[in-house]
Amino acid sequence: MHCYERLKALGVILPQVPAPVGSYVTVRKTGNLLYTSGTLPLQDGKLAYVGKVGQELTVEQAQSAARICALNLLALAQSQAGSLEAVAAVVSLTGYVNGVDGFSQSPAVLNGASDLLVQVLGDAGRHTRSAVSVNGLPMNAPVEISAVFELRD
């Protein structure tokens, strides 16, 4: 099954490419690799979730936020590659979770993004990952995720 068929089966539509919220580019292609800047759980230009995980938000809500980040990452990849079918692999994810002091469930939060990438891209969506809890993120977002994608030759 192709990734667009998987998206349809999941009832998911890729969002518009998120605009940068600072002085940077959202994606850079080097050779056959795409590097993304950190993406936030933006929907229609607004944060879908706001706050610290373990305080204003539950782990489940933060997983949903991470899923939105993954959709934004796929939109960025598609914008540079022309099609998600050009993605050979998700090489790596780096995720930051805006958690309360001592928050230790960052890997569970990032599963929201990781699971979606595998659901959409199949084995090409399997990746290495870092999941880090931090004391704050831009705009008080609960999650920020960046990715490295490998493109087919």
C-alpha positions as YAML, in Angstrom:
chain: A
units: angstrom
residues:
- id: 1
  name: MET
  ca: [0.00, 0.00, 0.00]
- id: 2
  name: HIS
  ca: [1.33, 3.44, -0.91]
- id: 3
  name: CYS
  ca: [1.71, 6.11, 1.75]
- id: 4
  name: TYR
  ca: [-1.13, 8.24, 0.32]
- id: 5
  name: GLU
  ca: [-3.44, 5.23, 0.52]
- id: 6
  name: ARG
  ca: [-2.35, 4.76, 4.14]
- id: 7
  name: LEU
  ca: [-3.06, 8.43, 4.90]
- id: 8
  name: LYS
  ca: [-6.53, 8.05, 3.39]
- id: 9
  name: ALA
  ca: [-7.17, 4.85, 5.36]
- id: 10
  name: LEU
  ca: [-6.18, 6.70, 8.54]
- id: 11
  name: GLY
  ca: [-8.52, 9.54, 7.63]
- id: 12
  name: VAL
  ca: [-5.60, 11.97, 7.68]
- id: 13
  name: ILE
  ca: [-4.97, 14.92, 5.38]
- id: 14
  name: LEU
  ca: [-1.53, 16.49, 5.36]
- id: 15
  name: PRO
  ca: [-1.61, 20.08, 6.60]
- id: 16
  name: GLN
  ca: [-0.22, 23.14, 4.85]
- id: 17
  name: VAL
  ca: [3.51, 23.49, 5.30]
- id: 18
  name: PRO
  ca: [4.08, 25.28, 8.61]
- id: 19
  name: ALA
  ca: [5.67, 28.70, 8.37]
- id: 20
  name: PRO
  ca: [8.75, 29.40, 10.46]
- id: 21
  name: VAL
  ca: [8.13, 31.22, 13.74]
- id: 22
  name: GLY
  ca: [11.61, 32.79, 13.74]
- id: 23
  name: SER
  ca: [14.67, 33.56, 11.61]
- id: 24
  name: TYR
  ca: [15.31, 30.15, 10.05]
- id: 25
  name: VAL
  ca: [14.20, 27.87, 7.23]
- id: 26
  name: THR
  ca: [11.87, 24.99, 8.00]
- id: 27
  name: VAL
  ca: [13.66, 22.40, 5.85]
- id: 28
  name: ARG
  ca: [17.04, 22.08, 4.13]
- id: 29
  name: LYS
  ca: [18.01, 19.50, 1.50]
- id: 30
  name: THR
  ca: [21.61, 18.32, 1.37]
- id: 31
  name: GLY
  ca: [22.41, 15.51, -1.06]
- id: 32
  name: ASN
  ca: [19.65, 12.96, -0.58]
- id: 33
  name: LEU
  ca: [18.89, 14.05, 3.00]
- id: 34
  name: LEU
  ca: [16.22, 16.45, 4.23]
- id: 35
  name: TYR
  ca: [16.78, 18.11, 7.60]
- id: 36
  name: THR
  ca: [13.82, 19.79, 9.23]
- id: 37
  name: SER
  ca: [13.77, 22.45, 11.88]
- id: 38
  name: GLY
  ca: [11.81, 21.67, 15.00]
- id: 39
  name: THR
  ca: [8.08, 21.55, 14.30]
- id: 40
  name: LEU
  ca: [5.39, 22.45, 16.79]
- id: 41
  name: PRO
  ca: [1.86, 21.02, 16.99]
- id: 42
  name: LEU
  ca: [0.50, 23.77, 14.73]
- id: 43
  name: GLN
  ca: [-2.87, 23.46, 13.01]
- id: 44
  name: ASP
  ca: [-3.98, 26.32, 10.77]
- id: 45
  name: GLY
  ca: [-1.16, 28.45, 12.14]
- id: 46
  name: LYS
  ca: [-2.17, 28.01, 15.80]
- id: 47
  name: LEU
  ca: [-0.98, 25.64, 18.50]
- id: 48
  name: ALA
  ca: [-3.43, 22.75, 18.89]
- id: 49
  name: TYR
  ca: [-2.13, 22.17, 22.43]
- id: 50
  name: VAL
  ca: [-0.45, 24.55, 24.89]
- id: 51
  name: GLY
  ca: [1.22, 23.89, 28.22]
- id: 52
  name: LYS
  ca: [3.41, 21.57, 30.22]
- id: 53
  name: VAL
  ca: [2.88, 17.84, 30.16]
- id: 54
  name: GLY
  ca: [2.07, 16.66, 33.66]
- id: 55
  name: GLN
  ca: [0.53, 20.00, 34.56]
- id: 56
  name: GLU
  ca: [-1.89, 21.40, 31.94]
- id: 57
  name: LEU
  ca: [-1.70, 18.37, 29.64]
- id: 58
  name: THR
  ca: [-1.79, 14.59, 30.01]
- id: 59
  name: VAL
  ca: [0.61, 12.21, 28.32]
- id: 60
  name: GLU
  ca: [-2.21, 11.22, 25.94]
- id: 61
  name: GLN
  ca: [-2.81, 14.84, 24.94]
- id: 62
  name: ALA
  ca: [0.92, 15.29, 24.39]
- id: 63
  name: GLN
  ca: [0.95, 12.15, 22.20]
- id: 64
  name: SER
  ca: [-1.75, 13.79, 20.07]
- id: 65
  name: ALA
  ca: [0.40, 16.92, 19.87]
- id: 66
  name: ALA
  ca: [3.38, 14.80, 18.79]
- id: 67
  name: ARG
  ca: [1.20, 13.21, 16.09]
- id: 68
  name: ILE
  ca: [0.39, 16.69, 14.75]
- id: 69
  name: CYS
  ca: [4.12, 17.46, 14.73]
- id: 70
  name: ALA
  ca: [4.70, 14.31, 12.65]
- id: 71
  name: LEU
  ca: [2.04, 15.40, 10.14]
- id: 72
  name: ASN
  ca: [3.81, 18.76, 9.85]
- id: 73
  name: LEU
  ca: [7.11, 16.94, 9.31]
- id: 74
  name: LEU
  ca: [5.53, 14.87, 6.52]
- id: 75
  name: ALA
  ca: [4.16, 18.06, 4.94]
- id: 76
  name: LEU
  ca: [7.67, 19.54, 5.00]
- id: 77
  name: ALA
  ca: [9.15, 16.40, 3.43]
- id: 78
  name: GLN
  ca: [6.50, 16.37, 0.71]
- id: 79
  name: SER
  ca: [7.09, 20.06, -0.03]
- id: 80
  name: GLN
  ca: [10.78, 19.43, -0.73]
- id: 81
  name: ALA
  ca: [10.62, 15.95, -2.25]
- id: 82
  name: GLY
  ca: [7.50, 16.53, -4.37]
- id: 83
  name: SER
  ca: [5.89, 13.37, -3.02]
- id: 84
  name: LEU
  ca: [6.03, 11.23, 0.10]
- id: 85
  name: GLU
  ca: [6.74, 8.32, -2.24]
- id: 86
  name: ALA
  ca: [10.21, 9.86, -2.67]
- id: 87
  name: VAL
  ca: [10.98, 9.26, 1.02]
- id: 88
  name: ALA
  ca: [13.23, 6.22, 1.32]
- id: 89
  name: ALA
  ca: [13.47, 6.43, 5.12]
- id: 90
  name: VAL
  ca: [12.96, 8.51, 8.20]
- id: 91
  name: VAL
  ca: [16.51, 8.42, 9.49]
- id: 92
  name: SER
  ca: [16.06, 10.12, 12.84]
- id: 93
  name: LEU
  ca: [13.69, 12.09, 15.09]
- id: 94
  name: THR
  ca: [14.70, 14.43, 17.87]
- id: 95
  name: GLY
  ca: [11.85, 15.36, 20.18]
- id: 96
  name: TYR
  ca: [11.56, 17.75, 23.08]
- id: 97
  name: VAL
  ca: [8.73, 17.54, 25.59]
- id: 98
  name: ASN
  ca: [7.79, 20.53, 27.73]
- id: 99
  name: GLY
  ca: [7.36, 18.59, 30.95]
- id: 100
  name: VAL
  ca: [7.10, 19.32, 34.64]
- id: 101
  name: ASP
  ca: [10.24, 18.88, 36.74]
- id: 102
  name: GLY
  ca: [11.20, 15.22, 36.85]
- id: 103
  name: PHE
  ca: [8.98, 14.28, 33.87]
- id: 104
  name: SER
  ca: [10.24, 10.91, 32.63]
- id: 105
  name: GLN
  ca: [7.65, 9.89, 30.02]
- id: 106
  name: SER
  ca: [9.12, 11.72, 27.02]
- id: 107
  name: PRO
  ca: [9.54, 8.44, 25.08]
- id: 108
  name: ALA
  ca: [5.82, 7.68, 25.53]
- id: 109
  name: VAL
  ca: [4.93, 11.16, 24.27]
- id: 110
  name: LEU
  ca: [7.15, 10.80, 21.19]
- id: 111
  name: ASN
  ca: [5.46, 7.51, 20.35]
- id: 112
  name: GLY
  ca: [2.59, 9.66, 19.04]
- id: 113
  name: ALA
  ca: [4.90, 10.83, 16.24]
- id: 114
  name: SER
  ca: [6.85, 7.61, 15.76]
- id: 115
  name: ASP
  ca: [3.73, 5.46, 15.47]
- id: 116
  name: LEU
  ca: [2.19, 7.77, 12.86]
- id: 117
  name: LEU
  ca: [5.34, 7.77, 10.72]
- id: 118
  name: VAL
  ca: [5.36, 3.96, 10.65]
- id: 119
  name: GLN
  ca: [1.60, 3.86, 9.94]
- id: 120
  name: VAL
  ca: [2.05, 6.18, 6.96]
- id: 121
  name: LEU
  ca: [5.45, 5.13, 5.57]
- id: 122
  name: GLY
  ca: [5.62, 1.49, 6.64]
- id: 123
  name: ASP
  ca: [9.14, 0.22, 7.31]
- id: 124
  name: ALA
  ca: [10.55, 3.43, 5.81]
- id: 125
  name: GLY
  ca: [9.03, 5.22, 8.80]
- id: 126
  name: ARG
  ca: [11.13, 3.31, 11.36]
- id: 127
  name: HIS
  ca: [13.84, 5.58, 12.74]
- id: 128
  name: THR
  ca: [16.35, 6.32, 15.45]
- id: 129
  name: ARG
  ca: [15.12, 8.77, 18.07]
- id: 130
  name: SER
  ca: [15.98, 10.98, 21.00]
- id: 131
  name: ALA
  ca: [13.23, 12.01, 23.43]
- id: 132
  name: VAL
  ca: [14.16, 14.73, 25.90]
- id: 133
  name: SER
  ca: [12.15, 16.48, 28.59]
- id: 134
  name: VAL
  ca: [12.80, 20.22, 28.80]
- id: 135
  name: ASN
  ca: [11.68, 23.08, 31.02]
- id: 136
  name: GLY
  ca: [10.08, 25.15, 28.24]
- id: 137
  name: LEU
  ca: [9.46, 25.38, 24.51]
- id: 138
  name: PRO
  ca: [8.57, 28.20, 22.09]
- id: 139
  name: MET
  ca: [5.03, 29.56, 22.53]
- id: 140
  name: ASN
  ca: [4.63, 27.19, 25.53]
- id: 141
  name: ALA
  ca: [4.17, 24.29, 23.10]
- id: 142
  name: PRO
  ca: [4.10, 20.85, 24.73]
- id: 143
  name: VAL
  ca: [6.24, 19.17, 22.04]
- id: 144
  name: GLU
  ca: [8.78, 20.11, 19.37]
- id: 145
  name: ILE
  ca: [10.14, 17.53, 16.93]
- id: 146
  name: SER
  ca: [12.72, 17.64, 14.14]
- id: 147
  name: ALA
  ca: [13.53, 14.92, 11.61]
- id: 148
  name: VAL
  ca: [16.05, 13.75, 9.06]
- id: 149
  name: PHE
  ca: [14.57, 12.09, 5.97]
- id: 150
  name: GLU
  ca: [16.45, 10.13, 3.31]
- id: 151
  name: LEU
  ca: [15.18, 10.54, -0.25]
- id: 152
  name: ARG
  ca: [15.29, 7.97, -3.03]
- id: 153
  name: ASP
  ca: [17.88, 8.58, -5.75]
...
